[in-house]
């Protein structure tokens, strides 16, 4: 009985929707920003900005010539537009008070550069064996839509 209450409490704190306990689901607004959709979707799923704090998005977008060992350089005006969207909608943005729990365990001085480094991500994927991410249909832990089919819509439930 107590683990279910803890899971329900954790779900409430993190702004997560409780499914069949102890499984949790994360629901975020889908990305609708045209420049972000266009420029980011060419290489990977467009991650909802609520998954990271603004300082992380600023750092990620600040060195696009070396974006995870790839050049993702953009014209300055497009880059500024995307940075504006990401930071205005980040986990620590004023409008996102309901999901501040996603920053639980992240120090104000931390600048996580990968969603998979976020404590909420690690907690919610702790039961997944590292070998599963190496499967050909998944390839990497950051390939959210391999397991969360509606991830592009902001819905991260277990499929």
Phi and psi in radians as a Rosetta constraint file:
Dihedral C 1 N 2 CA 2 C 2 CIRCULARHARMONIC -1.088 0.35
Dihedral N 2 CA 2 C 2 N 3 CIRCULARHARMONIC -0.755 0.35
Dihedral C 2 N 3 CA 3 C 3 CIRCULARHARMONIC -1.011 0.35
Dihedral N 3 CA 3 C 3 N 4 CIRCULARHARMONIC -0.624 0.35
Dihedral C 3 N 4 CA 4 C 4 CIRCULARHARMONIC -1.144 0.35
Dihedral N 4 CA 4 C 4 N 5 CIRCULARHARMONIC -0.715 0.35
Dihedral C 4 N 5 CA 5 C 5 CIRCULARHARMONIC -1.145 0.35
Dihedral N 5 CA 5 C 5 N 6 CIRCULARHARMONIC -0.693 0.35
Dihedral C 5 N 6 CA 6 C 6 CIRCULARHARMONIC -1.113 0.35
Dihedral N 6 CA 6 C 6 N 7 CIRCULARHARMONIC -0.770 0.35
Dihedral C 6 N 7 CA 7 C 7 CIRCULARHARMONIC -1.093 0.35
Dihedral N 7 CA 7 C 7 N 8 CIRCULARHARMONIC -0.722 0.35
Dihedral C 7 N 8 CA 8 C 8 CIRCULARHARMONIC -1.143 0.35
Dihedral N 8 CA 8 C 8 N 9 CIRCULARHARMONIC -0.713 0.35
Dihedral C 8 N 9 CA 9 C 9 CIRCULARHARMONIC -1.142 0.35
Dihedral N 9 CA 9 C 9 N 10 CIRCULARHARMONIC -0.731 0.35
Dihedral C 9 N 10 CA 10 C 10 CIRCULARHARMONIC -1.092 0.35
Dihedral N 10 CA 10 C 10 N 11 CIRCULARHARMONIC -0.714 0.35
Dihedral C 10 N 11 CA 11 C 11 CIRCULARHARMONIC -1.053 0.35
Dihedral N 11 CA 11 C 11 N 12 CIRCULARHARMONIC -0.758 0.35
Dihedral C 11 N 12 CA 12 C 12 CIRCULARHARMONIC -1.144 0.35
Dihedral N 12 CA 12 C 12 N 13 CIRCULARHARMONIC -0.759 0.35
Dihedral C 12 N 13 CA 13 C 13 CIRCULARHARMONIC -1.095 0.35
Dihedral N 13 CA 13 C 13 N 14 CIRCULARHARMONIC -0.731 0.35
Dihedral C 13 N 14 CA 14 C 14 CIRCULARHARMONIC -1.448 0.35
Dihedral N 14 CA 14 C 14 N 15 CIRCULARHARMONIC -0.044 0.35
Dihedral C 14 N 15 CA 15 C 15 CIRCULARHARMONIC 1.281 0.35
Dihedral N 15 CA 15 C 15 N 16 CIRCULARHARMONIC 0.479 0.35
Dihedral C 15 N 16 CA 16 C 16 CIRCULARHARMONIC -1.748 0.35
Dihedral N 16 CA 16 C 16 N 17 CIRCULARHARMONIC 2.697 0.35
Dihedral C 16 N 17 CA 17 C 17 CIRCULARHARMONIC -1.668 0.35
Dihedral N 17 CA 17 C 17 N 18 CIRCULARHARMONIC 2.219 0.35
Dihedral C 17 N 18 CA 18 C 18 CIRCULARHARMONIC -1.325 0.35
Dihedral N 18 CA 18 C 18 N 19 CIRCULARHARMONIC 2.267 0.35
Dihedral C 18 N 19 CA 19 C 19 CIRCULARHARMONIC -1.801 0.35
Dihedral N 19 CA 19 C 19 N 20 CIRCULARHARMONIC -2.531 0.35
Dihedral C 19 N 20 CA 20 C 20 CIRCULARHARMONIC -1.145 0.35
Dihedral N 20 CA 20 C 20 N 21 CIRCULARHARMONIC 2.090 0.35
Dihedral C 20 N 21 CA 21 C 21 CIRCULARHARMONIC -1.088 0.35
Dihedral N 21 CA 21 C 21 N 22 CIRCULARHARMONIC 2.486 0.35
Dihedral C 21 N 22 CA 22 C 22 CIRCULARHARMONIC -1.628 0.35
Dihedral N 22 CA 22 C 22 N 23 CIRCULARHARMONIC 0.123 0.35
Dihedral C 22 N 23 CA 23 C 23 CIRCULARHARMONIC -1.077 0.35
Dihedral N 23 CA 23 C 23 N 24 CIRCULARHARMONIC 2.470 0.35
Dihedral C 23 N 24 CA 24 C 24 CIRCULARHARMONIC -2.128 0.35
Dihedral N 24 CA 24 C 24 N 25 CIRCULARHARMONIC 2.730 0.35
Dihedral C 24 N 25 CA 25 C 25 CIRCULARHARMONIC -2.248 0.35
Dihedral N 25 CA 25 C 25 N 26 CIRCULARHARMONIC 2.458 0.35
Dihedral C 25 N 26 CA 26 C 26 CIRCULARHARMONIC -1.926 0.35
Dihedral N 26 CA 26 C 26 N 27 CIRCULARHARMONIC 2.219 0.35
Dihedral C 26 N 27 CA 27 C 27 CIRCULARHARMONIC -2.173 0.35
Dihedral N 27 CA 27 C 27 N 28 CIRCULARHARMONIC 2.100 0.35
Dihedral C 27 N 28 CA 28 C 28 CIRCULARHARMONIC -2.223 0.35
Dihedral N 28 CA 28 C 28 N 29 CIRCULARHARMONIC 2.765 0.35
Dihedral C 28 N 29 CA 29 C 29 CIRCULARHARMONIC -1.075 0.35
Dihedral N 29 CA 29 C 29 N 30 CIRCULARHARMONIC 2.431 0.35
Dihedral C 29 N 30 CA 30 C 30 CIRCULARHARMONIC -1.190 0.35
Dihedral N 30 CA 30 C 30 N 31 CIRCULARHARMONIC 2.648 0.35
Dihedral C 30 N 31 CA 31 C 31 CIRCULARHARMONIC -1.284 0.35
Dihedral N 31 CA 31 C 31 N 32 CIRCULARHARMONIC 2.191 0.35
Dihedral C 31 N 32 CA 32 C 32 CIRCULARHARMONIC -2.147 0.35
Dihedral N 32 CA 32 C 32 N 33 CIRCULARHARMONIC -0.044 0.35
Dihedral C 32 N 33 CA 33 C 33 CIRCULARHARMONIC -1.183 0.35
Dihedral N 33 CA 33 C 33 N 34 CIRCULARHARMONIC 2.040 0.35
Dihedral C 33 N 34 CA 34 C 34 CIRCULARHARMONIC -0.958 0.35
Dihedral N 34 CA 34 C 34 N 35 CIRCULARHARMONIC -0.823 0.35
Dihedral C 34 N 35 CA 35 C 35 CIRCULARHARMONIC -1.151 0.35
Dihedral N 35 CA 35 C 35 N 36 CIRCULARHARMONIC -0.702 0.35
Dihedral C 35 N 36 CA 36 C 36 CIRCULARHARMONIC -1.113 0.35
Dihedral N 36 CA 36 C 36 N 37 CIRCULARHARMONIC -0.806 0.35
Dihedral C 36 N 37 CA 37 C 37 CIRCULARHARMONIC -1.039 0.35
Dihedral N 37 CA 37 C 37 N 38 CIRCULARHARMONIC -0.821 0.35
Dihedral C 37 N 38 CA 38 C 38 CIRCULARHARMONIC -1.149 0.35
Dihedral N 38 CA 38 C 38 N 39 CIRCULARHARMONIC -0.862 0.35
Dihedral C 38 N 39 CA 39 C 39 CIRCULARHARMONIC -1.406 0.35
Dihedral N 39 CA 39 C 39 N 40 CIRCULARHARMONIC -0.556 0.35
Dihedral C 39 N 40 CA 40 C 40 CIRCULARHARMONIC -1.587 0.35
Dihedral N 40 CA 40 C 40 N 41 CIRCULARHARMONIC -0.509 0.35
Dihedral C 40 N 41 CA 41 C 41 CIRCULARHARMONIC -1.283 0.35
Dihedral N 41 CA 41 C 41 N 42 CIRCULARHARMONIC -0.215 0.35
Dihedral C 41 N 42 CA 42 C 42 CIRCULARHARMONIC -1.167 0.35
Dihedral N 42 CA 42 C 42 N 43 CIRCULARHARMONIC -0.432 0.35
Dihedral C 42 N 43 CA 43 C 43 CIRCULARHARMONIC -2.031 0.35
Dihedral N 43 CA 43 C 43 N 44 CIRCULARHARMONIC -0.474 0.35
Dihedral C 43 N 44 CA 44 C 44 CIRCULARHARMONIC -2.760 0.35
Dihedral N 44 CA 44 C 44 N 45 CIRCULARHARMONIC 2.982 0.35
Dihedral C 44 N 45 CA 45 C 45 CIRCULARHARMONIC -1.018 0.35
Dihedral N 45 CA 45 C 45 N 46 CIRCULARHARMONIC 2.500 0.35
Dihedral C 45 N 46 CA 46 C 46 CIRCULARHARMONIC -1.413 0.35
Dihedral N 46 CA 46 C 46 N 47 CIRCULARHARMONIC 1.974 0.35
Dihedral C 46 N 47 CA 47 C 47 CIRCULARHARMONIC -1.401 0.35
Dihedral N 47 CA 47 C 47 N 48 CIRCULARHARMONIC 2.359 0.35
Dihedral C 47 N 48 CA 48 C 48 CIRCULARHARMONIC -1.022 0.35
Dihedral N 48 CA 48 C 48 N 49 CIRCULARHARMONIC 2.350 0.35
Dihedral C 48 N 49 CA 49 C 49 CIRCULARHARMONIC -1.100 0.35
Dihedral N 49 CA 49 C 49 N 50 CIRCULARHARMONIC -0.339 0.35
Dihedral C 49 N 50 CA 50 C 50 CIRCULARHARMONIC -1.192 0.35
Dihedral N 50 CA 50 C 50 N 51 CIRCULARHARMONIC -0.172 0.35
Dihedral C 50 N 51 CA 51 C 51 CIRCULARHARMONIC -1.361 0.35
Dihedral N 51 CA 51 C 51 N 52 CIRCULARHARMONIC -0.235 0.35
Dihedral C 51 N 52 CA 52 C 52 CIRCULARHARMONIC -2.412 0.35
Dihedral N 52 CA 52 C 52 N 53 CIRCULARHARMONIC 2.763 0.35
Dihedral C 52 N 53 CA 53 C 53 CIRCULARHARMONIC -1.303 0.35
Dihedral N 53 CA 53 C 53 N 54 CIRCULARHARMONIC 2.809 0.35
Dihedral C 53 N 54 CA 54 C 54 CIRCULARHARMONIC -0.998 0.35
Dihedral N 54 CA 54 C 54 N 55 CIRCULARHARMONIC -0.686 0.35
Dihedral C 54 N 55 CA 55 C 55 CIRCULARHARMONIC -1.082 0.35
Dihedral N 55 CA 55 C 55 N 56 CIRCULARHARMONIC -0.532 0.35
Dihedral C 55 N 56 CA 56 C 56 CIRCULARHARMONIC -1.238 0.35
Dihedral N 56 CA 56 C 56 N 57 CIRCULARHARMONIC -0.766 0.35
Dihedral C 56 N 57 CA 57 C 57 CIRCULARHARMONIC -1.099 0.35
Dihedral N 57 CA 57 C 57 N 58 CIRCULARHARMONIC -0.684 0.35
Dihedral C 57 N 58 CA 58 C 58 CIRCULARHARMONIC -1.081 0.35
Dihedral N 58 CA 58 C 58 N 59 CIRCULARHARMONIC -0.769 0.35
Dihedral C 58 N 59 CA 59 C 59 CIRCULARHARMONIC -1.157 0.35
Dihedral N 59 CA 59 C 59 N 60 CIRCULARHARMONIC -0.782 0.35
Dihedral C 59 N 60 CA 60 C 60 CIRCULARHARMONIC -1.066 0.35
Dihedral N 60 CA 60 C 60 N 61 CIRCULARHARMONIC -0.746 0.35
Dihedral C 60 N 61 CA 61 C 61 CIRCULARHARMONIC -1.407 0.35
Dihedral N 61 CA 61 C 61 N 62 CIRCULARHARMONIC -0.237 0.35
Dihedral C 61 N 62 CA 62 C 62 CIRCULARHARMONIC -1.372 0.35
Dihedral N 62 CA 62 C 62 N 63 CIRCULARHARMONIC -0.256 0.35
Dihedral C 62 N 63 CA 63 C 63 CIRCULARHARMONIC -2.349 0.35
Dihedral N 63 CA 63 C 63 N 64 CIRCULARHARMONIC 0.993 0.35
Dihedral C 63 N 64 CA 64 C 64 CIRCULARHARMONIC -1.202 0.35
Dihedral N 64 CA 64 C 64 N 65 CIRCULARHARMONIC -0.310 0.35
Dihedral C 64 N 65 CA 65 C 65 CIRCULARHARMONIC -1.188 0.35
Dihedral N 65 CA 65 C 65 N 66 CIRCULARHARMONIC -0.342 0.35
Dihedral C 65 N 66 CA 66 C 66 CIRCULARHARMONIC -2.332 0.35
Dihedral N 66 CA 66 C 66 N 67 CIRCULARHARMONIC 1.077 0.35
Dihedral C 66 N 67 CA 67 C 67 CIRCULARHARMONIC -1.561 0.35
Dihedral N 67 CA 67 C 67 N 68 CIRCULARHARMONIC 1.611 0.35
Dihedral C 67 N 68 CA 68 C 68 CIRCULARHARMONIC 0.958 0.35
Dihedral N 68 CA 68 C 68 N 69 CIRCULARHARMONIC 0.880 0.35
Dihedral C 68 N 69 CA 69 C 69 CIRCULARHARMONIC 1.174 0.35
Dihedral N 69 CA 69 C 69 N 70 CIRCULARHARMONIC 0.344 0.35
Dihedral C 69 N 70 CA 70 C 70 CIRCULARHARMONIC -2.267 0.35
Dihedral N 70 CA 70 C 70 N 71 CIRCULARHARMONIC 2.682 0.35
Dihedral C 70 N 71 CA 71 C 71 CIRCULARHARMONIC -1.574 0.35
Dihedral N 71 CA 71 C 71 N 72 CIRCULARHARMONIC 2.138 0.35
Dihedral C 71 N 72 CA 72 C 72 CIRCULARHARMONIC -2.141 0.35
Dihedral N 72 CA 72 C 72 N 73 CIRCULARHARMONIC 0.517 0.35
Dihedral C 72 N 73 CA 73 C 73 CIRCULARHARMONIC -0.978 0.35
Dihedral N 73 CA 73 C 73 N 74 CIRCULARHARMONIC 2.453 0.35
Dihedral C 73 N 74 CA 74 C 74 CIRCULARHARMONIC -2.263 0.35
Dihedral N 74 CA 74 C 74 N 75 CIRCULARHARMONIC 2.775 0.35
Dihedral C 74 N 75 CA 75 C 75 CIRCULARHARMONIC -1.038 0.35
Dihedral N 75 CA 75 C 75 N 76 CIRCULARHARMONIC 2.504 0.35
Dihedral C 75 N 76 CA 76 C 76 CIRCULARHARMONIC -0.924 0.35
Dihedral N 76 CA 76 C 76 N 77 CIRCULARHARMONIC -0.682 0.35
Dihedral C 76 N 77 CA 77 C 77 CIRCULARHARMONIC -1.190 0.35
Dihedral N 77 CA 77 C 77 N 78 CIRCULARHARMONIC -0.650 0.35
Dihedral C 77 N 78 CA 78 C 78 CIRCULARHARMONIC -1.213 0.35
Dihedral N 78 CA 78 C 78 N 79 CIRCULARHARMONIC -0.759 0.35
Dihedral C 78 N 79 CA 79 C 79 CIRCULARHARMONIC -1.039 0.35
Dihedral N 79 CA 79 C 79 N 80 CIRCULARHARMONIC -0.793 0.35
Dihedral C 79 N 80 CA 80 C 80 CIRCULARHARMONIC -1.106 0.35
Dihedral N 80 CA 80 C 80 N 81 CIRCULARHARMONIC -0.668 0.35
Dihedral C 80 N 81 CA 81 C 81 CIRCULARHARMONIC -1.089 0.35
Dihedral N 81 CA 81 C 81 N 82 CIRCULARHARMONIC -0.793 0.35
Dihedral C 81 N 82 CA 82 C 82 CIRCULARHARMONIC -1.178 0.35
Dihedral N 82 CA 82 C 82 N 83 CIRCULARHARMONIC -0.764 0.35
Dihedral C 82 N 83 CA 83 C 83 CIRCULARHARMONIC -1.026 0.35
Dihedral N 83 CA 83 C 83 N 84 CIRCULARHARMONIC -0.737 0.35
Dihedral C 83 N 84 CA 84 C 84 CIRCULARHARMONIC -1.044 0.35
Dihedral N 84 CA 84 C 84 N 85 CIRCULARHARMONIC -0.772 0.35
Dihedral C 84 N 85 CA 85 C 85 CIRCULARHARMONIC -1.137 0.35
Dihedral N 85 CA 85 C 85 N 86 CIRCULARHARMONIC -0.859 0.35
Dihedral C 85 N 86 CA 86 C 86 CIRCULARHARMONIC -1.082 0.35
Dihedral N 86 CA 86 C 86 N 87 CIRCULARHARMONIC -0.784 0.35
Dihedral C 86 N 87 CA 87 C 87 CIRCULARHARMONIC -1.266 0.35
Dihedral N 87 CA 87 C 87 N 88 CIRCULARHARMONIC -0.590 0.35
Dihedral C 87 N 88 CA 88 C 88 CIRCULARHARMONIC -1.202 0.35
Dihedral N 88 CA 88 C 88 N 89 CIRCULARHARMONIC -0.364 0.35
Dihedral C 88 N 89 CA 89 C 89 CIRCULARHARMONIC -2.045 0.35
Dihedral N 89 CA 89 C 89 N 90 CIRCULARHARMONIC 0.200 0.35
Dihedral C 89 N 90 CA 90 C 90 CIRCULARHARMONIC -1.156 0.35
Dihedral N 90 CA 90 C 90 N 91 CIRCULARHARMONIC 2.948 0.35
Dihedral C 90 N 91 CA 91 C 91 CIRCULARHARMONIC -0.992 0.35
Dihedral N 91 CA 91 C 91 N 92 CIRCULARHARMONIC -0.554 0.35
Dihedral C 91 N 92 CA 92 C 92 CIRCULARHARMONIC -1.734 0.35
Dihedral N 92 CA 92 C 92 N 93 CIRCULARHARMONIC 0.198 0.35
Dihedral C 92 N 93 CA 93 C 93 CIRCULARHARMONIC -1.187 0.35
Dihedral N 93 CA 93 C 93 N 94 CIRCULARHARMONIC 2.555 0.35
Dihedral C 93 N 94 CA 94 C 94 CIRCULARHARMONIC -0.913 0.35
Dihedral N 94 CA 94 C 94 N 95 CIRCULARHARMONIC -0.625 0.35
Dihedral C 94 N 95 CA 95 C 95 CIRCULARHARMONIC -1.282 0.35
Dihedral N 95 CA 95 C 95 N 96 CIRCULARHARMONIC -0.168 0.35
Dihedral C 95 N 96 CA 96 C 96 CIRCULARHARMONIC -1.881 0.35
Dihedral N 96 CA 96 C 96 N 97 CIRCULARHARMONIC 0.586 0.35
Dihedral C 96 N 97 CA 97 C 97 CIRCULARHARMONIC -1.005 0.35
Dihedral N 97 CA 97 C 97 N 98 CIRCULARHARMONIC -0.572 0.35
Dihedral C 97 N 98 CA 98 C 98 CIRCULARHARMONIC -1.174 0.35
Dihedral N 98 CA 98 C 98 N 99 CIRCULARHARMONIC -0.364 0.35
Dihedral C 98 N 99 CA 99 C 99 CIRCULARHARMONIC -1.993 0.35
Dihedral N 99 CA 99 C 99 N 100 CIRCULARHARMONIC 0.309 0.35
Dihedral C 99 N 100 CA 100 C 100 CIRCULARHARMONIC -0.989 0.35
Dihedral N 100 CA 100 C 100 N 101 CIRCULARHARMONIC -0.381 0.35
Dihedral C 100 N 101 CA 101 C 101 CIRCULARHARMONIC -1.032 0.35
Dihedral N 101 CA 101 C 101 N 102 CIRCULARHARMONIC -0.375 0.35
Dihedral C 101 N 102 CA 102 C 102 CIRCULARHARMONIC -1.156 0.35
Dihedral N 102 CA 102 C 102 N 103 CIRCULARHARMONIC -0.269 0.35
Dihedral C 102 N 103 CA 103 C 103 CIRCULARHARMONIC -1.669 0.35
Dihedral N 103 CA 103 C 103 N 104 CIRCULARHARMONIC 0.038 0.35
Dihedral C 103 N 104 CA 104 C 104 CIRCULARHARMONIC -1.006 0.35
Dihedral N 104 CA 104 C 104 N 105 CIRCULARHARMONIC 2.205 0.35
Dihedral C 104 N 105 CA 105 C 105 CIRCULARHARMONIC 1.564 0.35
Dihedral N 105 CA 105 C 105 N 106 CIRCULARHARMONIC -0.014 0.35
Dihedral C 105 N 106 CA 106 C 106 CIRCULARHARMONIC -1.822 0.35
Dihedral N 106 CA 106 C 106 N 107 CIRCULARHARMONIC 2.060 0.35
Dihedral C 106 N 107 CA 107 C 107 CIRCULARHARMONIC -1.221 0.35
Dihedral N 107 CA 107 C 107 N 108 CIRCULARHARMONIC 2.659 0.35
Dihedral C 107 N 108 CA 108 C 108 CIRCULARHARMONIC -1.060 0.35
Dihedral N 108 CA 108 C 108 N 109 CIRCULARHARMONIC -0.359 0.35
Dihedral C 108 N 109 CA 109 C 109 CIRCULARHARMONIC -1.638 0.35
Dihedral N 109 CA 109 C 109 N 110 CIRCULARHARMONIC -0.172 0.35
Dihedral C 109 N 110 CA 110 C 110 CIRCULARHARMONIC -1.297 0.35
Dihedral N 110 CA 110 C 110 N 111 CIRCULARHARMONIC 2.481 0.35
Dihedral C 110 N 111 CA 111 C 111 CIRCULARHARMONIC -2.268 0.35
Dihedral N 111 CA 111 C 111 N 112 CIRCULARHARMONIC 1.353 0.35
Dihedral C 111 N 112 CA 112 C 112 CIRCULARHARMONIC -1.144 0.35
Dihedral N 112 CA 112 C 112 N 113 CIRCULARHARMONIC 2.325 0.35
Dihedral C 112 N 113 CA 113 C 113 CIRCULARHARMONIC -1.783 0.35
Dihedral N 113 CA 113 C 113 N 114 CIRCULARHARMONIC -0.089 0.35
Dihedral C 113 N 114 CA 114 C 114 CIRCULARHARMONIC -2.277 0.35
Dihedral N 114 CA 114 C 114 N 115 CIRCULARHARMONIC 2.382 0.35
Dihedral C 114 N 115 CA 115 C 115 CIRCULARHARMONIC -1.042 0.35
Dihedral N 115 CA 115 C 115 N 116 CIRCULARHARMONIC -0.605 0.35
Dihedral C 115 N 116 CA 116 C 116 CIRCULARHARMONIC -1.211 0.35
Dihedral N 116 CA 116 C 116 N 117 CIRCULARHARMONIC -0.109 0.35
Dihedral C 116 N 117 CA 117 C 117 CIRCULARHARMONIC -1.596 0.35
Dihedral N 117 CA 117 C 117 N 118 CIRCULARHARMONIC -0.191 0.35
Dihedral C 117 N 118 CA 118 C 118 CIRCULARHARMONIC -1.252 0.35
Dihedral N 118 CA 118 C 118 N 119 CIRCULARHARMONIC 2.368 0.35
Dihedral C 118 N 119 CA 119 C 119 CIRCULARHARMONIC -0.944 0.35
Dihedral N 119 CA 119 C 119 N 120 CIRCULARHARMONIC -0.697 0.35
Dihedral C 119 N 120 CA 120 C 120 CIRCULARHARMONIC -1.087 0.35
Dihedral N 120 CA 120 C 120 N 121 CIRCULARHARMONIC -0.654 0.35
Dihedral C 120 N 121 CA 121 C 121 CIRCULARHARMONIC -1.172 0.35
Dihedral N 121 CA 121 C 121 N 122 CIRCULARHARMONIC -0.794 0.35
Dihedral C 121 N 122 CA 122 C 122 CIRCULARHARMONIC -1.078 0.35
Dihedral N 122 CA 122 C 122 N 123 CIRCULARHARMONIC -0.726 0.35
Dihedral C 122 N 123 CA 123 C 123 CIRCULARHARMONIC -1.120 0.35
Dihedral N 123 CA 123 C 123 N 124 CIRCULARHARMONIC -0.743 0.35
Dihedral C 123 N 124 CA 124 C 124 CIRCULARHARMONIC -1.387 0.35
Dihedral N 124 CA 124 C 124 N 125 CIRCULARHARMONIC -0.207 0.35
Dihedral C 124 N 125 CA 125 C 125 CIRCULARHARMONIC -2.056 0.35
Dihedral N 125 CA 125 C 125 N 126 CIRCULARHARMONIC 0.210 0.35
Dihedral C 125 N 126 CA 126 C 126 CIRCULARHARMONIC -1.037 0.35
Dihedral N 126 CA 126 C 126 N 127 CIRCULARHARMONIC -0.478 0.35
Dihedral C 126 N 127 CA 127 C 127 CIRCULARHARMONIC -1.485 0.35
Dihedral N 127 CA 127 C 127 N 128 CIRCULARHARMONIC -0.106 0.35
Dihedral C 127 N 128 CA 128 C 128 CIRCULARHARMONIC -1.480 0.35
Dihedral N 128 CA 128 C 128 N 129 CIRCULARHARMONIC 2.200 0.35
Dihedral C 128 N 129 CA 129 C 129 CIRCULARHARMONIC -1.244 0.35
Dihedral N 129 CA 129 C 129 N 130 CIRCULARHARMONIC 2.485 0.35
Dihedral C 129 N 130 CA 130 C 130 CIRCULARHARMONIC -0.981 0.35
Dihedral N 130 CA 130 C 130 N 131 CIRCULARHARMONIC -0.555 0.35
Dihedral C 130 N 131 CA 131 C 131 CIRCULARHARMONIC -1.116 0.35
Dihedral N 131 CA 131 C 131 N 132 CIRCULARHARMONIC -0.451 0.35
Dihedral C 131 N 132 CA 132 C 132 CIRCULARHARMONIC -1.125 0.35
Dihedral N 132 CA 132 C 132 N 133 CIRCULARHARMONIC -0.619 0.35
Dihedral C 132 N 133 CA 133 C 133 CIRCULARHARMONIC -1.186 0.35
Dihedral N 133 CA 133 C 133 N 134 CIRCULARHARMONIC -0.353 0.35
Dihedral C 133 N 134 CA 134 C 134 CIRCULARHARMONIC -1.496 0.35
Dihedral N 134 CA 134 C 134 N 135 CIRCULARHARMONIC -0.114 0.35
Dihedral C 134 N 135 CA 135 C 135 CIRCULARHARMONIC -1.036 0.35
Dihedral N 135 CA 135 C 135 N 136 CIRCULARHARMONIC 2.530 0.35
Dihedral C 135 N 136 CA 136 C 136 CIRCULARHARMONIC -0.970 0.35
Dihedral N 136 CA 136 C 136 N 137 CIRCULARHARMONIC -0.590 0.35
Dihedral C 136 N 137 CA 137 C 137 CIRCULARHARMONIC -1.400 0.35
Dihedral N 137 CA 137 C 137 N 138 CIRCULARHARMONIC -0.189 0.35
Dihedral C 137 N 138 CA 138 C 138 CIRCULARHARMONIC -1.941 0.35
Dihedral N 138 CA 138 C 138 N 139 CIRCULARHARMONIC -0.955 0.35
Dihedral C 138 N 139 CA 139 C 139 CIRCULARHARMONIC 1.283 0.35
Dihedral N 139 CA 139 C 139 N 140 CIRCULARHARMONIC -0.667 0.35
Dihedral C 139 N 140 CA 140 C 140 CIRCULARHARMONIC -2.718 0.35
Dihedral N 140 CA 140 C 140 N 141 CIRCULARHARMONIC 2.664 0.35
Dihedral C 140 N 141 CA 141 C 141 CIRCULARHARMONIC -1.125 0.35
Dihedral N 141 CA 141 C 141 N 142 CIRCULARHARMONIC -0.380 0.35
Dihedral C 141 N 142 CA 142 C 142 CIRCULARHARMONIC -1.492 0.35
Dihedral N 142 CA 142 C 142 N 143 CIRCULARHARMONIC 0.015 0.35
Dihedral C 142 N 143 CA 143 C 143 CIRCULARHARMONIC -1.519 0.35
Dihedral N 143 CA 143 C 143 N 144 CIRCULARHARMONIC 1.209 0.35
Dihedral C 143 N 144 CA 144 C 144 CIRCULARHARMONIC -0.941 0.35
Dihedral N 144 CA 144 C 144 N 145 CIRCULARHARMONIC -0.743 0.35
Dihedral C 144 N 145 CA 145 C 145 CIRCULARHARMONIC -1.242 0.35
Dihedral N 145 CA 145 C 145 N 146 CIRCULARHARMONIC -0.142 0.35
Dihedral C 145 N 146 CA 146 C 146 CIRCULARHARMONIC -1.157 0.35
Dihedral N 146 CA 146 C 146 N 147 CIRCULARHARMONIC -0.569 0.35
Dihedral C 146 N 147 CA 147 C 147 CIRCULARHARMONIC -1.964 0.35
Dihedral N 147 CA 147 C 147 N 148 CIRCULARHARMONIC -0.505 0.35
Dihedral C 147 N 148 CA 148 C 148 CIRCULARHARMONIC -1.929 0.35
Dihedral N 148 CA 148 C 148 N 149 CIRCULARHARMONIC 1.494 0.35
Dihedral C 148 N 149 CA 149 C 149 CIRCULARHARMONIC -0.984 0.35
Dihedral N 149 CA 149 C 149 N 150 CIRCULARHARMONIC -0.525 0.35
Dihedral C 149 N 150 CA 150 C 150 CIRCULARHARMONIC -1.734 0.35
Dihedral N 150 CA 150 C 150 N 151 CIRCULARHARMONIC 0.332 0.35
Dihedral C 150 N 151 CA 151 C 151 CIRCULARHARMONIC -1.002 0.35
Dihedral N 151 CA 151 C 151 N 152 CIRCULARHARMONIC -0.643 0.35
Dihedral C 151 N 152 CA 152 C 152 CIRCULARHARMONIC -1.142 0.35
Dihedral N 152 CA 152 C 152 N 153 CIRCULARHARMONIC -0.312 0.35
Dihedral C 152 N 153 CA 153 C 153 CIRCULARHARMONIC -1.668 0.35
Dihedral N 153 CA 153 C 153 N 154 CIRCULARHARMONIC 0.056 0.35
Dihedral C 153 N 154 CA 154 C 154 CIRCULARHARMONIC 1.501 0.35
Dihedral N 154 CA 154 C 154 N 155 CIRCULARHARMONIC 0.189 0.35
Dihedral C 154 N 155 CA 155 C 155 CIRCULARHARMONIC -1.918 0.35
Dihedral N 155 CA 155 C 155 N 156 CIRCULARHARMONIC 1.999 0.35
Dihedral C 155 N 156 CA 156 C 156 CIRCULARHARMONIC -2.028 0.35
Dihedral N 156 CA 156 C 156 N 157 CIRCULARHARMONIC 1.446 0.35
Dihedral C 156 N 157 CA 157 C 157 CIRCULARHARMONIC -1.960 0.35
Dihedral N 157 CA 157 C 157 N 158 CIRCULARHARMONIC 2.861 0.35
Dihedral C 157 N 158 CA 158 C 158 CIRCULARHARMONIC -1.346 0.35
Dihedral N 158 CA 158 C 158 N 159 CIRCULARHARMONIC 2.273 0.35
